[in-house]
């Protein structure tokens, strides 16, 4: 009898301890969720100094054509109309005069998988690889731009009046891409969810250390660099002295000194979004679909890093993945999100016509 009472008391204490632990865990998860996902942080955006833009011609809107390039080549060359100003070509020397064959002389030629104008060239590619049991589908946007202002970001807080959700600091990547009339767009680093160095279009939204993850910087001269999470205040000041145009905080760095790192902290396969850099004016967006059985398993960081290395990128950086990772082209889904309503994001990266040429 005494032994039974003792066992009951021990069982009761065990149950009480388990319940207490669960309550503590619940409180911890609740606090974590609030500070990382539910709380709307406040920002005081400020403009950073930027180099004066170089514009070579007067502004005018390019003509748009949805014909195939072959069909256009068969057309007779039209006589110039003296009453219509020549389309503006914005060339700040970002590409050093190279890759002229990628661009048109002024008209916009857009197909299901490409966009070409005097200022922007984008080729979309869908790649299906992997194995029968673990297929992988990913999309590559090969991007050439003559002016760095074609590479922009959109922040949800700047479009509060269009946001029908309950949280105004995040919104749908698809909606943001449509609002800014992007050519191609991918989800960003979701800086509203973590402490970061966040600069968008030369506007500083946050500058706090320690940061959540690694750092990626696109400068006004078109160069791109990445920095580890251990970045110090002196490093940040040095970055600011070189006129950052965008700074993203997430990661990891997918290439270090142009090579695939030997180790990554996480090797699970997931939907992923990343940017790659070849040289000033030449970039790529990559979106990996994932967590969809029979369609796309997703990628690990080493696998994604290898893809970017094989493409010839010199710098590559991972952005927010999982439910956030999506891509649009022409304001429509290009990737296949794992959910019908992907996670809203605080920001997107996108390509448009340069600002001096009438872009948004």
Secondary structure as the mmCIF struct_conf table of DSSP 4:
data_model
#
loop_
_struct_conf.conf_type_id
_struct_conf.id
_struct_conf.beg_label_comp_id
_struct_conf.beg_label_asym_id
_struct_conf.beg_label_seq_id
_struct_conf.end_label_comp_id
_struct_conf.end_label_asym_id
_struct_conf.end_label_seq_id
HELX_RH_AL_P HELX_RH_AL_P1 UNK A 2 UNK A 33
HELX_RH_PI_P HELX_RH_PI_P1 UNK A 34 UNK A 38
STRN STRN1 UNK A 46 UNK A 47
HELX_LH_PP_P HELX_LH_PP_P1 UNK A 48 UNK A 49
HELX_LH_PP_P HELX_LH_PP_P2 UNK A 51 UNK A 53
BEND BEND1 UNK A 57 UNK A 57
HELX_LH_PP_P HELX_LH_PP_P3 UNK A 61 UNK A 63
STRN STRN2 UNK A 64 UNK A 65
BEND BEND2 UNK A 67 UNK A 67
HELX_RH_AL_P HELX_RH_AL_P2 UNK A 69 UNK A 74
BEND BEND3 UNK A 75 UNK A 75
HELX_LH_PP_P HELX_LH_PP_P4 UNK A 76 UNK A 80
TURN_TY1_P TURN_TY1_P1 UNK A 82 UNK A 83
BEND BEND4 UNK A 84 UNK A 84
HELX_LH_PP_P HELX_LH_PP_P5 UNK A 85 UNK A 88
BEND BEND5 UNK A 93 UNK A 93
TURN_TY1_P TURN_TY1_P2 UNK A 94 UNK A 97
HELX_RH_3T_P HELX_RH_3T_P1 UNK A 100 UNK A 102
BEND BEND6 UNK A 103 UNK A 103
BEND BEND7 UNK A 105 UNK A 106
STRN STRN3 UNK A 108 UNK A 111
TURN_TY1_P TURN_TY1_P3 UNK A 112 UNK A 113
STRN STRN4 UNK A 114 UNK A 116
BEND BEND8 UNK A 118 UNK A 119
STRN STRN5 UNK A 120 UNK A 130
BEND BEND9 UNK A 132 UNK A 134
STRN STRN6 UNK A 135 UNK A 145
BEND BEND10 UNK A 146 UNK A 147
HELX_RH_3T_P HELX_RH_3T_P2 UNK A 148 UNK A 150
STRN STRN7 UNK A 151 UNK A 155
HELX_RH_3T_P HELX_RH_3T_P3 UNK A 156 UNK A 162
BEND BEND11 UNK A 165 UNK A 166
TURN_TY1_P TURN_TY1_P4 UNK A 168 UNK A 169
STRN STRN8 UNK A 171 UNK A 171
HELX_RH_AL_P HELX_RH_AL_P3 UNK A 173 UNK A 179
TURN_TY1_P TURN_TY1_P5 UNK A 180 UNK A 181
BEND BEND12 UNK A 183 UNK A 183
STRN STRN9 UNK A 184 UNK A 187
HELX_RH_3T_P HELX_RH_3T_P4 UNK A 191 UNK A 193
BEND BEND13 UNK A 194 UNK A 194
STRN STRN10 UNK A 197 UNK A 200
TURN_TY1_P TURN_TY1_P6 UNK A 201 UNK A 202
STRN STRN11 UNK A 203 UNK A 207
BEND BEND14 UNK A 209 UNK A 210
BEND BEND15 UNK A 212 UNK A 213
STRN STRN12 UNK A 214 UNK A 219
TURN_TY1_P TURN_TY1_P7 UNK A 220 UNK A 221
BEND BEND16 UNK A 222 UNK A 222
STRN STRN13 UNK A 224 UNK A 227
TURN_TY1_P TURN_TY1_P8 UNK A 229 UNK A 230
HELX_RH_AL_P HELX_RH_AL_P4 UNK A 233 UNK A 241
TURN_TY1_P TURN_TY1_P9 UNK A 242 UNK A 242
STRN STRN14 UNK A 244 UNK A 250
STRN STRN15 UNK A 253 UNK A 253
BEND BEND17 UNK A 254 UNK A 254
STRN STRN16 UNK A 256 UNK A 256
TURN_TY1_P TURN_TY1_P10 UNK A 257 UNK A 258
STRN STRN17 UNK A 259 UNK A 259
BEND BEND18 UNK A 262 UNK A 262
BEND BEND19 UNK A 265 UNK A 265
STRN STRN18 UNK A 270 UNK A 270
STRN STRN19 UNK A 272 UNK A 279
TURN_TY1_P TURN_TY1_P11 UNK A 280 UNK A 281
STRN STRN20 UNK A 282 UNK A 288
BEND BEND20 UNK A 291 UNK A 291
STRN STRN21 UNK A 292 UNK A 292
TURN_TY1_P TURN_TY1_P12 UNK A 293 UNK A 295
STRN STRN22 UNK A 296 UNK A 296
STRN STRN23 UNK A 299 UNK A 299
HELX_RH_AL_P HELX_RH_AL_P5 UNK A 301 UNK A 311
TURN_TY1_P TURN_TY1_P13 UNK A 312 UNK A 312
BEND BEND21 UNK A 314 UNK A 314
STRN STRN24 UNK A 315 UNK A 318
HELX_RH_3T_P HELX_RH_3T_P5 UNK A 322 UNK A 324
STRN STRN25 UNK A 327 UNK A 329
TURN_TY1_P TURN_TY1_P14 UNK A 330 UNK A 331
STRN STRN26 UNK A 332 UNK A 333
BEND BEND22 UNK A 335 UNK A 335
BEND BEND23 UNK A 338 UNK A 341
HELX_LH_PP_P HELX_LH_PP_P6 UNK A 342 UNK A 344
STRN STRN27 UNK A 345 UNK A 345
BEND BEND24 UNK A 346 UNK A 346
STRN STRN28 UNK A 347 UNK A 351
BEND BEND25 UNK A 353 UNK A 353
HELX_RH_3T_P HELX_RH_3T_P6 UNK A 355 UNK A 357
TURN_TY1_P TURN_TY1_P15 UNK A 358 UNK A 358
#
